[in-house]
Amino acid sequence: MATGEGERTFGFEKFSSHGFFREVNRWLVEHVGIRPGDTVVDLGCGPGAVTELILEHVDPKAGAVVYAIDPSPSALEAARRRIRSAVVRFLEGTAERLTQLVPAADVVLFCNAIHLIQDKLAVVREAAAVLRPRGAFAFNTTFFEGAYPPETLRFYKLWMLRAVRHLKERGLEVARGVKATAMRWLSPSEYEALLRAHGFEDVQIHLHRQELSCQSLEDISEFSLFIEGALPGVPLQEACEALKLGVRQAFQELALATVPRNWLQAIARKAGG
C-alpha cells in the first residue's frame, strides 16, 4: 500500500511484537559486534523494534550515531513516537540507495526485509560501499529457501487451500502466474555466495528455529506485503480475512499448538583494514 492509511491498516507492528521476533533480532544485534562509538545503520527500521535493540549497545558519549531508515513515512512516524534518543537520525529511503543517505558506517543491519528486495545484489553493493574496512553487514529473514521444516509443508498447503476456498466461495480468484517480490527467496548458500562475491568475508550463516503460534500467523496475515505475496491480485481486506480464517482452520484440522519455522541469520565483514 502506498498511502499512510493503508500502511496503518495493513502494517507489520502486530507480528513484530511477538517474543520470537524480538529474540531473533536480539541475537543478530548482539552478535554483529557493535561498539559503543560506532555508526550503525538500521535498514528497514519499521516501527523501531531493532533500533531499540541497537541503542542498548551504543553510547552517545562515545560519539555513536544510529541511522534508522525506512521507505514508509508512517513506519518512521511510529518509530519516532517509540524512540526518544538524540543518537538516532530517522531517514526516509530505500536499501538500494543507501550510499545517498548516510556517510561511512561501521555496522549495517537489515532485519526481516531482504526477501522483499527484488535486486538483492544492489543492497549488498550499497552496504559494501557504505561500510568502513572490516565493517559488518548483518541481516535475517524467515522468507528463504529452507524456512519451512519438511514436517510443516502439509500445514502451509492446507492453510492456502482453505484461504483460496474461502475466496472462491465469495467469487474472488487469486491471480495466476504472478510472482510477488516478497516471494523471491534465496537459499542460505546463495546468500553466502552473494556476500563473498562482493567484498565480504568471514561470512557466518546460522539457522534458528522458532515456534509460531496461530495468533502470530494471523498477525502476519494483516501485513500488506505478505498478503500480496500469498494471495496476489486479491483486495487486501478480503485476502487478509481469508488468510486469517485459513490459518485458524489449518491449526484446528491438524490439531496444532505451534508451527516451527526457521530464521536465516547472516553476518559478514567487509574485506580490508
C-alpha positions as CSV (number, residue, x, y, z in Angstrom):
1,M,0.0,0.0,0.0
2,A,1.3,3.5,-0.8
3,T,-0.8,5.6,1.5
4,G,-0.2,6.2,5.1
5,E,-3.7,5.0,6.0
6,G,-3.2,1.7,4.1
7,E,0.1,1.1,5.9
8,R,-1.5,1.7,9.3
9,T,-4.3,-0.8,8.4
10,F,-2.0,-3.5,6.9
11,G,1.2,-2.9,8.9
12,F,3.9,-5.1,10.4
13,E,3.7,-3.9,14.1
14,K,1.5,-6.7,15.4
15,F,3.7,-9.5,14.1
16,S,6.9,-7.8,15.2
17,S,5.5,-7.6,18.8
18,H,5.8,-11.4,19.3
19,G,8.6,-12.7,21.5
20,F,10.2,-14.9,18.9
21,F,10.6,-11.9,16.6
22,R,12.4,-9.9,19.2
23,E,14.5,-12.9,20.0
24,V,15.9,-13.5,16.5
25,N,16.6,-9.8,16.1
26,R,18.3,-9.5,19.5
27,W,20.6,-12.4,18.7
28,L,21.7,-10.7,15.5
29,V,22.3,-7.3,17.1
30,E,24.3,-9.0,20.0
31,H,26.5,-11.0,17.6
32,V,27.3,-8.4,14.9
33,G,29.8,-6.7,17.2
34,I,28.5,-3.2,17.8
35,R,31.0,-1.0,19.7
36,P,29.9,2.0,21.9
37,G,31.1,4.7,19.4
38,D,30.0,3.0,16.2
39,T,28.0,4.5,13.4
40,V,25.2,2.0,12.9
41,V,22.6,1.8,10.1
42,D,19.2,0.2,10.8
43,L,17.9,-0.5,7.3
44,G,14.1,-1.1,7.1
45,C,13.7,0.1,10.6
46,G,9.9,-0.1,10.5
47,P,8.4,0.9,13.8
48,G,11.8,0.9,15.6
49,A,12.0,-2.5,17.3
50,V,15.5,-3.2,16.1
51,T,16.6,0.4,16.6
52,E,15.7,-0.1,20.3
53,L,18.0,-3.1,20.5
54,I,20.8,-1.2,18.8
55,L,20.6,1.6,21.4
56,E,21.4,-0.9,24.1
57,H,24.9,-1.3,22.6
58,V,25.9,2.3,21.7
59,D,27.0,5.2,23.9
60,P,26.2,8.9,23.0
61,K,29.2,10.0,24.9
62,A,31.4,7.8,22.7
63,G,30.1,9.6,19.5
64,A,27.7,6.9,18.4
65,V,25.2,7.6,15.6
66,V,22.3,5.4,14.6
67,Y,20.6,5.9,11.2
68,A,17.1,4.4,11.1
69,I,16.0,4.2,7.5
70,D,12.6,3.1,6.1
71,P,10.7,3.8,2.8
72,S,7.4,4.1,4.8
73,P,6.6,7.6,6.2
74,S,4.0,6.0,8.6
75,A,6.5,3.5,9.9
76,L,9.0,6.2,10.5
77,E,6.4,8.2,12.4
78,A,5.7,5.2,14.6
79,A,9.4,4.8,15.2
80,R,9.8,8.5,16.2
81,R,6.9,8.1,18.7
82,R,8.5,5.0,20.1
83,I,12.1,6.2,20.3
84,R,13.4,9.3,22.1
85,S,17.1,9.4,21.6
86,A,19.4,12.1,20.3
87,V,21.6,9.4,18.9
88,V,19.1,8.3,16.2
89,R,18.6,10.0,12.9
90,F,15.4,9.0,11.1
91,L,15.6,9.0,7.3
92,E,13.1,8.1,4.6
93,G,14.7,6.0,1.9
94,T,15.4,2.5,0.4
95,A,18.2,0.0,0.9
96,E,19.1,0.2,-2.8
97,R,20.0,3.9,-2.3
98,L,21.9,3.6,1.0
99,T,25.0,5.4,-0.3
100,Q,22.9,8.5,-1.0
101,L,21.5,8.6,2.5
102,V,24.3,8.0,5.0
103,P,28.1,8.6,5.5
104,A,30.6,5.8,6.2
105,A,29.3,3.3,8.7
106,D,30.7,0.6,11.0
107,V,27.7,-1.7,11.0
108,V,24.7,-2.1,8.6
109,L,21.8,-4.2,9.9
110,F,18.8,-5.2,7.7
111,C,16.3,-7.2,9.7
112,N,13.4,-9.2,8.3
113,A,13.2,-7.3,5.0
114,I,15.9,-8.5,2.5
115,H,13.4,-11.0,1.0
116,L,11.2,-8.0,-0.1
117,I,14.0,-6.6,-2.3
118,Q,14.0,-7.7,-5.9
119,D,17.5,-6.5,-6.6
120,K,19.4,-8.1,-3.6
121,L,22.7,-7.5,-5.4
122,A,22.1,-3.8,-5.2
123,V,21.6,-4.0,-1.4
124,V,24.8,-5.9,-0.9
125,R,26.8,-3.5,-3.1
126,E,25.3,-0.5,-1.3
127,A,26.2,-2.0,2.1
128,A,29.7,-2.7,1.0
129,A,30.1,0.8,-0.4
130,V,29.0,2.4,2.9
131,L,30.9,0.2,5.3
132,R,34.4,1.0,6.5
133,P,37.0,-1.7,6.1
134,R,36.1,-4.6,8.4
135,G,32.7,-3.2,8.9
136,A,29.9,-5.7,9.5
137,F,26.8,-6.3,7.4
138,A,24.1,-8.5,9.0
139,F,20.6,-9.5,8.0
140,N,18.0,-12.0,8.8
141,T,14.8,-13.3,7.2
142,T,12.3,-16.1,7.6
143,F,11.4,-16.0,3.9
144,F,14.1,-18.0,2.3
145,E,14.6,-21.5,0.7
146,G,14.8,-23.6,3.9
147,A,12.4,-21.6,6.0
148,Y,9.8,-24.4,6.2
149,P,10.9,-27.5,8.1
150,P,9.7,-30.5,6.0
151,E,7.1,-31.5,8.5
152,T,5.3,-28.2,8.1
153,L,4.7,-28.3,4.4
154,R,1.3,-30.0,4.8
155,F,0.2,-27.2,7.2
156,Y,1.2,-24.4,4.7
157,K,-0.5,-26.2,1.8
158,L,-3.7,-26.6,3.9
159,W,-3.6,-23.0,5.0
160,M,-3.5,-21.7,1.4
161,L,-6.1,-24.2,0.3
162,R,-8.6,-23.1,3.0
163,A,-7.9,-19.4,2.2
164,V,-8.4,-19.9,-1.5
165,R,-11.6,-21.9,-0.9
166,H,-13.0,-19.1,1.3
167,L,-12.3,-16.6,-1.5
168,K,-13.8,-18.7,-4.2
169,E,-17.0,-19.0,-2.1
170,R,-17.2,-15.2,-2.3
171,G,-16.5,-15.0,-6.1
172,L,-12.8,-14.0,-5.8
173,E,-9.9,-15.5,-7.6
174,V,-6.2,-15.5,-6.9
175,A,-4.1,-14.1,-9.8
176,R,-2.3,-16.9,-11.7
177,G,1.3,-16.6,-12.9
178,V,2.0,-13.7,-10.6
179,K,5.2,-13.8,-8.5
180,A,5.4,-11.2,-5.9
181,T,8.6,-9.5,-4.9
182,A,8.0,-10.8,-1.3
183,M,8.2,-14.4,-2.7
184,R,11.6,-14.2,-4.4
185,W,13.5,-16.3,-1.9
186,L,17.2,-17.3,-2.0
187,S,18.9,-20.3,-0.2
188,P,21.5,-19.9,2.5
189,S,24.2,-20.9,0.1
190,E,23.0,-18.4,-2.5
191,Y,23.1,-15.6,0.2
192,E,26.6,-16.6,1.2
193,A,27.8,-16.7,-2.4
194,L,26.3,-13.2,-3.0
195,L,28.2,-11.8,0.0
196,R,31.5,-13.4,-0.9
197,A,31.3,-12.2,-4.5
198,H,31.0,-8.6,-3.5
199,G,33.8,-7.9,-1.0
200,F,32.6,-9.7,2.2
201,E,34.5,-12.3,4.1
202,D,34.2,-14.1,7.4
203,V,30.6,-15.0,6.4
204,Q,28.6,-16.7,9.0
205,I,25.2,-18.2,8.2
206,H,23.0,-19.5,11.1
207,L,19.6,-21.1,11.1
208,H,17.4,-20.5,14.1
209,R,14.2,-22.5,14.7
210,Q,11.3,-20.7,16.3
211,E,7.8,-21.9,17.2
212,L,5.0,-19.8,15.7
213,S,1.5,-19.6,17.2
214,C,-1.7,-19.4,15.3
215,Q,-2.1,-15.8,16.6
216,S,1.3,-14.8,15.2
217,L,0.4,-16.2,11.8
218,E,-2.9,-14.3,11.9
219,D,-0.9,-11.2,12.7
220,I,1.4,-11.6,9.7
221,S,-1.8,-12.1,7.6
222,E,-2.5,-8.4,8.3
223,F,0.7,-7.2,6.7
224,S,0.2,-5.9,3.2
225,L,3.4,-7.3,1.6
226,F,2.8,-10.8,3.0
227,I,-0.8,-10.7,1.8
228,E,0.2,-9.6,-1.7
229,G,2.8,-12.4,-1.9
230,A,0.5,-15.1,-0.6
231,L,-2.7,-14.1,-2.5
232,P,-1.7,-11.9,-5.4
233,G,-4.5,-9.9,-7.1
234,V,-7.0,-10.2,-4.3
235,P,-8.1,-7.0,-2.5
236,L,-6.2,-6.6,0.8
237,Q,-9.2,-6.7,3.1
238,E,-10.7,-9.8,1.6
239,A,-7.3,-11.5,1.3
240,C,-6.5,-10.7,4.9
241,E,-9.8,-12.2,6.1
242,A,-9.2,-15.3,4.0
243,L,-5.7,-15.9,5.3
244,K,-6.7,-15.5,9.0
245,L,-9.6,-17.9,8.5
246,G,-7.5,-20.3,6.6
247,V,-4.7,-20.4,9.3
248,R,-7.3,-21.0,12.1
249,Q,-8.8,-23.9,10.1
250,A,-5.4,-25.4,9.4
251,F,-4.4,-25.3,13.0
252,Q,-7.7,-26.8,14.1
253,E,-7.8,-29.6,11.4
254,L,-4.2,-30.6,12.1
255,A,-4.6,-30.2,15.9
256,L,-1.5,-28.0,16.2
257,A,-0.4,-25.8,19.1
258,T,2.5,-24.2,17.2
259,V,4.3,-24.4,13.8
260,P,8.1,-24.5,13.7
261,R,9.8,-22.0,11.3
262,N,13.5,-21.3,10.5
263,W,15.1,-17.9,10.5
264,L,18.3,-17.3,8.5
265,Q,20.8,-15.1,10.3
266,A,23.8,-13.8,8.3
267,I,26.8,-11.8,9.4
268,A,29.7,-10.8,7.2
269,R,32.6,-8.4,7.3
270,K,33.9,-6.1,4.6
271,A,37.4,-7.0,3.5
272,G,40.3,-4.8,4.3
273,G,41.7,-3.0,7.3
